[in-house]
Amino acid sequence: MSGENPFAQFEKSFTKDGTVYKYFDLAAISSKYAQLPYSIRVLFESGVRNCDNFHILEKDVESILGWTPDLKQGTNDVEVSFKPARVILQDFTGVPAVVDFAAMRDAVLDLGGNPEKINPIVPADLVIDHSVQVDFARVPDALTKNQNLEFERNKERFTFLKWGARAFNNMLIVPPGSGIVHQVNLEYLARVVFENNAADGSKILYPDSVVGTDSHTTMINGLGVLGWGVGGIEAEAVMLGQSISMLLPEVIGYKLEGKLSPLATSTDLVLTITKHLRQLGVVGKFVEFYGPGVAELSIADRATISNMCPEYGATVGYFPIDENTLGYMMKTNRSEKKVDIIREYLQATQQLRNYADAAQDPKFTQSISLDLATVVTSVSGPKRPHDRVSVSNMPEDFKSCLSSPVGFKGFAIEPEALAATGEFQWDDGKTYKLQHGSVVIAAITSCTNTSNPSVMLGAGLLAKNAVEKGLNILPYIKTSLSPGSGVVTYYLKESGVIPYLEQLGFNIVGYGCMTCIGNSGPLEENVVNTIEKNGLVCAGVLSGNRNFEGRIHPNTRANYLASPLLVIAYAIAGRVDIDFEKEPLGVDGNGKNVFLRDIWPTRAEIQEVENKHVIPAMFQEVYSKIELGSEDWQTLQVSDGKLYPWSADSTYIKRPPFFEGMTRELPQLKSIQNARCLLFLGDSVTTDHISPAGSIARNSPAARFLSGRNLTPRDFNSYGSRRGNDAIMARGTFANIRLVNKLITKTGPRTLHVPSQEELDIFDAAERYREEGTPLVLVVGKDYGSGSSRDWAAKGPFLLGVKAVIAESYERIHRSNLVGMGIIPLQFLPGQNAETLNLNGREAYNIALPQSGLKPGQIIKVEADGNVFETTLRFDTEVDITYYQNGGILNYMIRKILS
């Protein structure tokens, strides 16, 4: 706490066990503080503590303190700076971040600077959790087999990350096999309140806050830690000490009242909230939960709701800290002394919430409410996480989807093909039949639900009841269980439900983000052939948070998000169009029909098992070994050098070309002349469409590149695992099989080279344009870049030669990534789009940019073959201008370090 801080006079302290703890008395600064939403109080504290009138200005702090319920998005231009306490990464996004850091060191050295200045200033934790896929499912020892194959495939990536942990200060690498990033964050990494050492031997206390390179970083809001996902490029800047520039957000108060019914789960609740908030429209806003119903929810329940924040579109879904939060910290083996200090600090700074006390309710921009008792058993799909369907309506809803036009709720199956079926033989010699709605993947997976003992133990009890009734799952359905951490395995074993899960085929296959990210692994060839030959809309059912087209598996066209209990139920049923009320799951040993209601455990049964078997000792046992890693990890040999020894032969790790030819001087800003439209796209193009993370198709440019280096399809791995190699990722940009490009007639990763009228793979078309010296633009619809926060969704287009995107609207994180790569985001004026302006994507585009004086939100004229129209420059802040003028965030950071 430097004397240069203008708020130093508000520093207070208390002493505990001989240690002095210092903090800022926030309420003493102004009476306005007590009126602020709790999420805004975290922003305020960070501003006060970091205020130096250089990185954080006094006016930033005053702006945050001046937050009012009257602040409205669209008319608000109040820009503030925020310094998060830490950064968290997973390996799919973390590898390119560490690759960039290594390349930046080389660039700084080439420009005459000290490369070791490229180093994280704030704590950065990287969890290796996205590498493992379900190659082995319903087989003995599936976990060991998957983990061994994971290590074999990814040894080079893991070696690189282990080097990074040694080469960079302030960076912790959590080895593979430890769990999924968000659950490890919740159970182990989160500080809730930081304790930093001061020069005088005292401790400095301040709220934990975090930005992460995964959209679902928001899960930590369930623990009262303010956090959200940012682009990988933006996260790298934060790691280097740069503050985040943001507009002061609206805060939507979401009041919860009542109690969940005995049959409803936290998954049903989050799907209900997701649909509700998506309909309301909360993009770019904070959502803060309050009301007596919050106290009825466990921290795991709250984390489930916060996890799906990207699906309802908000920046955060925040649950202020209460005594339940502190109880969870004790349960997850945080020390009693630590929790006592946190409590005293939070009470002193008015950040400890009592949800039963309405007098503590702040004023919100807007308030909405939900009676928990109205929540019913639900799933969401078949293509989007916010398309909730009550289970009772599933038969009719799925039937409607089959015949509806192609869209988010339609497959356009012709009437004569609605009854299509296909048969195949299995290893047991029996013949099985597939039809529309047949389940072929059932996965208890991902961060959303596996952090929650109530639904995991509920699934185990349901499995036990099902087995005891003689029910089973058809052998061709690919079932899997991938817990979020080793703690889950502990309590599933201790409660005695593992044998029943395994008997149904739900073997533990790995610890990490698997089916939900597209790491579902291959289906058996006879199943795939039957689906493709008969044009069947088969289904995946998963307890994840994303079900976009082409994400889960190429052959599951319908994908539904569901609670772990329902994943098992639909797997037993074998189809998603079952009416659970009227149709039995099967028959018992006496020939009596067994319905879902006969095996569904009550909330009281689940809570009894949870209270008995989820104990702090489990967390202590699992996390005491987390940084050590497996024997394979320990035997990895890495270089001790501070500069990475790049290998020209590597297909995983390659020095990116982003800094080639870089100078200390700013590049000259130029208008875009005679650009061509690389892709002409519609609404809701996700980062899955732009930069897939799943399998590499055998006929793709990336496959041809790998084959040219003597790799077989078995060794291709996934796009996600190869994010450290720009040659692969450029070829994988827009490689999604479900991409709908209006320049061509068929769905898929192809486009039109306009001058020759030749249809090519997208990468090949971009290469042709590059050889011709032609810059490129994208013309797209609404919500461009929704979904996971993938920096390669911006890096890839940059490498393809895209200079600008013209969209109806953007997802926030992706737009910041575009700016971070020096791609200019333009937006059609309200009421206008490509259709109203008679654009067809075959025009030559001219975009006139002023040589100086760029401003956020200014009007930029675009000319397309003589058709002149106006667009809005979608820069939110002056900082965006600075980044763009530097050619991107990382170039700016290098110049800043050199100066």
N, C-alpha and C positions, 0 to 999 in steps of 0.2 A: 504494500500500500504506500505508494510514493507520495511525498509531500506535494508533488505537482498536481495531484488529484484535487480538483476544486471541492470535492465532497468529503475530504479527509476529516473535517471537523465532526462528521457524523459517525466516525468509527467508535465502536463500543467493544466491550470484552466481558467475558466471564471466566472464572477459573474452576477447573475440575481435576481432582487428583493431582494437583500441582502444576497442571498445564494451563497456560493462558490461551483462550480461544477468542480471536478477533473477528468482528463482522461489522457490516454497516447497518445502522439503525434506520431502516427504510422509512418507517412511519414518521420518524422525527423530521424527515426532509420536507414533507408536505402532508397536509390532511387529505389531499386528493388520493394518496396511496391506498387508503382503506377502501376506496370505492372501485379500485381497479379489479378486473377479473384476475383470478389467481395465475393464469397463464401469462398475462401481461406483467404481473409482478416479477416473474422470472426474467423477462426481458429488461425490466426496469433495474433490477439488482445488477445484472450483467453490465448495463450501461453505467451505473454509478461506480461500480468497482473498477471498470476498465477505462474510465474517463481520463484522458490525458490531453484532450484538445488537439490530438493529432490523428490517431486511429479512430477514437470515439470522441465526438465533440460534445460539449456541454449542451448544445442545442438538441442533440440526439436524445439525451436524458430528459430534457424538458418536453420534447415531443412525445416520448413514451408516457411521461407523467400526465400529459395533456390528453391521453386517450379518453374518448367519450362514447357513449352509446349512439350518438348521432353520426359517428364516422361511417361513411358509406363507400363501398367499393365502387370504383368507376369515377367518382367525383373526388376521391381522396388522393392527394399527391404528397402525403406526409412520409418522407423517406427517413429511415433510421438505420443505424448500424448495430449489429449484434455479434458478439464474440461467444460462440458456444464453448463449453468447458472441455469438450473432447470430440473425437471423430471415431466412428466405427465403420468397418468395411467387411464385406464377405469376399471370398476368393475370386468369384467371377468378375466382380468390379474392383477388387483389391489388387489383383495381378496387374491390370493395366495402370493402376495408380502407382504401384511400385516401379513398373516399367517406365512410366513417365518421369518419376523421380530420378531413376538411374540415368535416363536420357538427358534430363535437365542438368545433372552433374556434369555430363560430358559437354553439354552446350556451354555451361558457365566456364568450364576449363578452356574450351576453344576460344571463348571471348575474353580470356585473360583474367578470369575471376577465380575465387576459391570454391571448388566444387562442394566442399563440406558445409558450405552455407545452405545447401539444399538439404534440409533436415526438418522433421516435424518439430514444431515448437509446442504444440498442444498434444496431450496424450492421444495416441492412435492405436486402436485395437483392431486386429484383423482375424476373423474366424474362418478357417477353411472348412466350408460346409456345403458347397454347391457342386462338388466334384463327383460324388458317388451316384451311380445310377442302378436301377433294379435289373441287373443282368440275371441274377439268380433269385427266384421268388419262392415257390412252394417246394423247396428242397431242403434236406438236412444241412445245417450249418451255413445257411444262406448268408448270414451276417459276415462270417469270416471270408467266404468266397467273394462277396461283393467288395469288401474292404481290400482284399489282396489284389483284385483286379483294378480297383481304384488307384492303389499305389503304383501298380505296374504302368497304368496309362498316364498317370500324372506325376511321375517321379521328377521329371524335369521342372515342372511348375513348382512342385513342393521344394525342390532344391533351391530354386530362385527365391521363393518366399523366405526360406530359412536364411539365405544370404541377406535378404533385406532386413530381417530381424536383427542381424548382427551389424550390418553396415549403417543403419539409421538409428539414431537415438530416439527414445520416447515412443518406440513402436513395439507392441506385443503381438506375437503371432500365436493364435490358438491352433494347435495341430489338428489334422483331419481325424475324424472319428469321435470328436468331443461333443458335438451337438450342433444345432442350427444357431446362427448368429443371434437371432432375436431372443431365443430362449436362454442362451448363455448370457446375453446382455441382461436379461431380467433376473436370472438366478445368481449371477456371479459378478459381472463386470460393472453393473450400475452402482454408483456411489450414493445416489440420492442427495447427499450433501457432501461436497468435497472438503477435505482437510489438507491444505497445502502448508508446507513449512515456510515460515518467515525468517528473515535474517537474524532476528533477535531471539530465536528459539521458540517463539509462539506459533500457534496454528491459525491459519486463515480459513474461515468457513464461508462457503457459498454454495448455491444450488447446483446440482448436477444438471447439465444440459448437453445435448448431443446432436450432431448431424451425421448422417450415414449415407453410404452409397447404395443403399437398398431402400426402395419405396416404403417397405414395412418396418423401417426404423421407428415409425410411429408407435409400434407396439409398446415401447418403453413409457409412453404417456400413461399407460395403465398403472405404472408404479409412481406416478407423479413426477417423472423426469421429462422435462420439455424436450422433445426431439422430433425430427422429421427427416425425410430423405431429400438429398440434393444430388445433383449430377456429380459424377466422379471427378470432373475437372474442378468444380466448385469446392468439393471436399479437399482436394489437394491444396487449393489456395488457403483454405481454413487451417490445414495442417501447417502451412508455412507462415501462419500468424495473421492472415488477412481476415478482416471482419466480413460478415455477410451484410450486404446492403439489401434492405427489404422495405416494402411499403407497410406502414402500420396497419394491421389486419382488423377487419370486423371480427367480433367474437360472438358466436351463436351459442346461447345457453340452451342445453338440452336437458330438460327436467325428467327424471325417472321417478315414478311413483308406484306403489303397490309391490307385489311379489310375483315371481314367475310361477306358473302352474306346475304341479308335480311332474308333468310329462314333458315340459319344455326344457331345452338346453340353452347354454350360452351361444351355441351356433345358431339356433333359431332366433335368438335375440339379435345377434349381430346382423343376420341377413335381413331382419325386419328394419333395423336402424339404417342399414346400408341403402335399402330401397327408399326409405323415407327421406333421408338426407340427400340422396342423389336427385330425387324429385324436387326437393326444396331448392337445391342449387347452392352448394357451399364451397365451390372451387376457389382456392386462394384465401379461404377464411379459417379462423380458429374455431373449433367446436369445443366447448367446455361443459362437462357433465355435472349436474347438481341435483339436489332433491333427495328425499328420504329413501328412494329406491336404490340409490347408489350404495348405501350402507348395507343393502341386502346382497350385494354382489361381492364375490371374492376378488382378490387381486388378479387371479387367473381369468375370471370372467371379464374384468375391466380390460385386461391386456388383450383378450380376444376381440373386444370392441375397438380398442385403439389400433390393433394390428390391421384391421380392414379399412382404416382411414383413407388410404389411396383409392379404395373402391367406392367410397362415398364422396371422394373428391376434395376433402378438406386438407389443409396443411397439417393440422394436428387434431386429435380427438383426446382431449386432456382431462385426466382425473386428478384433481388436487390431492395432496397427501393428507391422509387421516390416520387414525390409530390402527385401522385395518392394514394400512401400508406398512406401518412400523411392526405390526405383528407378523406380516409376511417376511420382513427382513429377518426377524428372529427365527422364523420357521426355516428360512433358507440359509441359516448358519452365519448370519452377520452377528457380531458380538453384542452383548447387552450394553457394554460401555459405549460402543459406537452408536447404538440406537438411542441411548440416553442423551448423548451429545446432539444428535440430529433433532430429537424432540425439543431440547432446550433452545436450539438455534431457531427452529421453525416457529416456536411460540413467541420468541423475542422479535421475530420479523413478520409476524402475522401471516404465516404461510401454512399453518396447520389447520386443516378444515374439519369442521363438525357438520356433516351433511344433514343432521337432524335439526340444526339451528338455522332457521330461515333468516335470522338477523345477519348471518354471515353471507347471505346470497348477494353477490355483486349485481350491478346493472349490466345488461348485455345489449348488444346491437339489436338482437331479436331473440325471443324465447319461444321454444316449442316443447311439447311434453309427450310422454309415452307412458301408458299404464302397463306395467310389466305383465299383468294378468291377461292382457289381450294377445300376448305372443302365442302363436301356434306352431306346431311342428312344420318345418319348412326345408326346402332346398332352393338352390338358385341356378339358373341356366336356361337354355342349353349352351349359351355362348358368352354370357356376361355375368359378372358376379352380383350385379345389382338387379337382376331380373328374378326376383324372389317368387317362388310358387309354393303355396301350401301343399303339403303332401297329399291331402285329401283331393286336391285338384289336379294332381300330376297326370292321371290317365287321360283326362280330356285335354290338358295343356299340351302334352307330348303329341297327341293325335293331331291337334291343331297345328303344332309346329311342323309336322311332316308335310302337310299340304299347303301351308302358307308360303307366300313368295320368299325368295332368298333374302335373308336379312337376319337381324339378331334373334328373331323368334321364328325363323322359317327355313325350310330346306327344299321347298318346291318339288316334292316327290309327286310324279304324275299319278292320277287316280288308279290306273291299271297296275302301278308298281307298289301301291300301299301294302299289299299283302305279300310282297316278295319275301322269300325265304331262301336259305342255302344250307346244305348239309355237308358234314365232313366227318372223317374218322379220327379218333383220338388214340393215344398210345394204349389205352385199356381195351382197344378193339371195338369200342362202342361207337355208334353214330350219333352225332349231336346236331341240333338245328339252330341256326341263327335267324333272327328276324329284326325288323326295325325295333330299336329300343333294347335289344339284348345287351346286357352288361358284359364287357370283355376286360375292363380294368376296374378294380376296386381297391383304393389305396387310402389307408390312414396315414396321412402325410402332412408335412409342412408345419410352419410356425403357428398358424392360427389356432389350432386346437390341441396339438400335442403338448403345449405348455399347461394345459388345464387338466388337473387330475380328475375332476368330476366327469368329464366326457370320456377320458381315457379309461378310467375304472368302470364307467358305465358301459363302454364297449366291451370290456373284459367280462363283466357280469352278464351282459346280453349274450356273449359268445358261450359262456358257461351254461346259461339256460337253454340256448339253442342246441348245444351238443347233448345235453341231458334229455332233450326232447327227440333226439335222433335226427336233427336237421343237418344238412351239409351244403357245400358249395360245389357247383359243377367244376370239373377239373381244368377246363380251358380258361376260366376266368383268372386273370393275373391279379392275385391278391398280394398285398404287402403292408408292412407296418414299419414306418421309419420314425422313431421317437425323436423329439427335439433335443433330448439330452439323456445321459446315462441314468439320471435320476428316475426317469419314467420306467426304465427297465427294472430298477430296484423295486419300485412300489408295485409294479405289475407282478413281479415274481413273488414278493412278500405276501401279496393278497391272493396268490394261488391261481390267477386267471391265465397265465401264460400258456399252460398246456391246452386250454380250450381254444384260445386264439390260434395256436399252431394247428390244432386239429381241423380248424376251419380253413387253414391256409394262410393265416395272417402271421407269418414268420417275421421276426425282426430282421430287416434287410440292410440297415445302415442308420447312421445318425447324421441327418442333414436334410437339405431341401432337395427332394427327389422328384416324385411324380409331378408335383405342382409346377416345377420349373421346366418340365419337359424331359426329365431324366427317368422316365417310366421304363426305359429299356425296350427291347424288341418283343413283339407278340409272336407266337408260333406261326410259322409260314402257312399252315393249313387254315388257320383262323383268318389271317390277312387275305389269303386268296379267296376265301368264301365271302368275305365282306366286299372285296373289290369286284369280284365276278358278278355279284348280285346287286350291287349299288346300295348296300345297306347302311342305314344310319344307326350305327352301334354306339354304345355309351360307355363313358368312363364316369365313375362316381368317386369323389375324393374329398377329404376333409381339409382342403386347402383354401386358398383365397383368390386364385386366378383360374379361369376356364375359357380364355379366349381361343378363337379358332386356331387350330394347328399347334396349340401349345402343348397339350397333354400327350397326344400321340397322333400321327397322321391318319390313323384308321378309326379314331373315336371322334366322330363328327359332332356328337352331342355329349357335353360334359357338364356334370352337376356337382356343385358344392354342397356338402352335407355334413352333419355331425358324424363323428366316428361310429356312433350307434347305427345311424342310418346307412353308412357305408356298408356295414356288415349285413344289415337287413336287405338292402338292394342286391348285395352279392348272393345272399341265400335265395332271394326271389329269382335272380337271374335276368331280370328286366326292370326297366324304370317305369313302365306304364301299368304297374300293378296297383290295384286298389286295396290297400292294406286293411281297410275296414271290412271289405266283403270277401276278399280272396285270401285263402290260407297260404302260408309260406311252405307248407308241406304237411306230412302226417307223422304222428309219433309211432312208437312201437305197437300200439294197440289199434292203429289205423284211424286214430282220431285226428281231425284237422287241427293244425297249430297255426294260430294267428299271431301277428306281431305283438298284439297286446298281451299275449300269453307269456312272452319272454322278455318284455320291456321292464327293466328294473326301476323301482321308484326312487325319487330323489333322496328319501330317507335312507334307503339301502345303500345308495352310493356314498352319502355323507358319512355313514357309519364306517364303511371300509376306508374312506379317505382319512378320517380322523385317526384311525388305528394305524395306518400303514405309511402315510406321508409324514416323515419326521426329519428334523434337522440333521441327524447323523447321516442320512443318505446324501444330502447336499455336501456335507463335509467330506465324506468318503470319495465322492465323484470329483469334486473340484480341487481337492488337495493334490491331485495328480494331473490336472489339466494341462499345465504348461510343460510337463515332462514329455508327453506324447508317447506313441507306441514305440516298440523296438525298431520298426522300420524307420520311423521319423528320427529316432536317436542315432541311427547309423548313417544318415545322410551326411556326406562330406561336402562342405561348402568353403568357398574362398573367404579369406579374411580381408580382402581388399575393399577399399571404399568406392572404387569404380568397378562396375560389373564387367566381367570378361565375356562379351557377346560372342556367340558362335554363329557363323554364317550358315551352318548346317541345321540349325534348330528350326523346327516347325511350330514350336510353342512360344519361345521367347525371342523377340527381334527388336532391335533398336528402331523406334518409330521415326518417320521422316518429318515430324512436325517442326523441328527446329533447324532443319537443313537450310543453309543460306541466311540464317538469322543474323541481324546486325544489332548494334546498340541503339541505332536510330529508329524512330517510328516509321513504319511503312506509309507511303502516300495513299490517302483515301481516293479510290477510283469508282466512277460509276460503272454499272454493269451493262455491257453493250452486246447486242446480237446473241443473247443467251437462248438456249433451247430448253424445252421442258423435258426433263428426263422421265418424270412420272406424273400422271394426271389422276389424282386419287380422290376418294370420297370421304365420308365421315368416319370417325372413330378408328383411324389408323393408329395402331398401338406400337409401342417399342418392340413388341414381339414381331410385328410385321416388318419393322425397319431393321432390327438387328436381332434375329432369332438366337435363342440360347440352346436350342435342341439339336437334334441329329443333323448331320451333313448329308444331304441327298447325293446319291451316287452319280447323278448326271449333272451336278452343279459345277460352276466354275471353281469353287473351293475344292471339290472332290478331284477335279482335273489337276489342280495345282498339287494336291497331296499325292495323287497317283504318279505325277511326274517326278516325285521325290521317293518313289518306290515304296509307298505306304499302301497297304490293302485296306478295304473298307472297314475291317475289324479294328484297324488302328486309327480311324478317322477321329474317334472321340466325338465331342460336340463343339458347336460354335462357342458356347459359354466357356469351355475349358481352354479354348485357343484364343482368348481375348488378349493375350500377350503378344500376338503376332498380327501385325497390321495387314500383311499380305493375305492372310486368311479372312480377316474381318472385313476388308474392303470387298472381297469376293462374296462374302456372306451378307452384305448389306442388301436389304429388301429381298432376301432369299426365301421368304415365307411362302409356302405352297398355296396359302389362302389369300395372297395379295390380289386385290382387284384393281387393276390399272386400266383406266378407261381408254388408253391409247391402243389397247389390243382387245380382242374379243374373248380370250380365255383367261380364267383365273390362274395365277402363278407368277413366278419371278422373271417375267419377260417384259420387254418394252419395244417401242418403235424408234428406230433411228430415222428421224423425220426427213433429213435431206435425201436419203436413199430409199426411204419407205421399206426398209428391211427390218424384220422382227428378230431381235437378238436377246440373249441373256442380258440382264441389266448391267452387270459389270462390263461385259463386252461392248455394249452400247456406249457406256461411259468412257471406255478406253478409246473407242472410235472418235468420240467428241473431243477427247483430250488431244489426240493426234492431230485433229483439225483445228485445235486452238479455240474451241467453242466452250464458253462458260455455261453452266447449267443452273436451272431453277426447278423447284417442285411446286406444283399447284395442287392444293389439298383442301379438304372440307373442314368440318368441325372437330374439335377435341383432338387435334393432331398431336401424337406422341403420348397418348395416355398409356397407363400401365407402368411397368417397372422402370425405375430410374436407371437408364443405361447410357453411359457416356458414349459407347460405340454407336448409338443411334444418331449421334451428332458427328463423331469422328469418322464413321463410315461414309456418310454423304460428303463430308469435307474431302476425303480422299478420292471420292468419285468425281470431284470437281463442282459440287453444288455450292453456289455463292449466295443464294437466297431461297427462302421458302415463302410462298404466298398462301395463307390459310384463312379459313373463316374464324377459327379459334385454336388455341394451343393449351396443352397441359403444361402447368407451371415449370416443373422440373426440366422437361424436355426443352422448353423454350430457353431456359437459362443455359442448358448444355449447348444449344445452337450458338448463342451469343459467346459462350466460352470457347467455341472453336472458330469464331470469326465469321459465322454464317448469319446473314441478316434476316430476322423474322419480320415479315410484313403481314398485315391483316386487312382483309377486305373491310370496307366500311359497313356499318350495320345495314342489313337488308340487301346487301350485295354478295354475290358469290360468282364462281366461274360460270354457272348457268345463266344468271341474270345479265352477265356481261358478255354473253355469247362467246366465251372462250372454249376452245376445244383441245388445247395442248399442242397444237401443231404450229403455233405462231413463233416468231422470233421476238424475244422480250428485251426491252431496254428499261433500265431502272436508273433514274437520275438521282445521284446522291450529292448533296452539297459538299464542297471541299472542306468546309469547316462549319461549326455551329450546329452539328447534329443535336437534336433534343428528344428526350423521351416523348413518345406519343405524337410526334409531328407528322404531317401529311407528306407522303412520298408518292410522286407520280410514276406510273408504270405505263409503258406503251407496248402494245402487242399487235404487230402488223397494222399500225395506224389507229388501233383502238386504244385511246388514252383513258385511264381510270386512276382514281386515287386510292391509296392504301395508308394504313396507320403504321408507323414505325413502332413495333412492339418491344421497345426498351422501357423497362420500368423505372430505371434510375440513371443518374449521371454516371454511376460506376459502370453500368452496362456499356455506355458510350466509350468509356476509357478502355474497357476490355476489347470492344470491337475494333477501336482504332489501333490497338496493339496487335491485332490478328489473333486475339484470344487471351484467356486468363493466364495460361502458363507462360506465354511470351511476355505478358505484362510482369509476371512475378520474376522472371529471369532479369528483365531490364531493371526492375526495382532493386533486386539483390545486387546487381552490378553497380548501381548508382549509390 
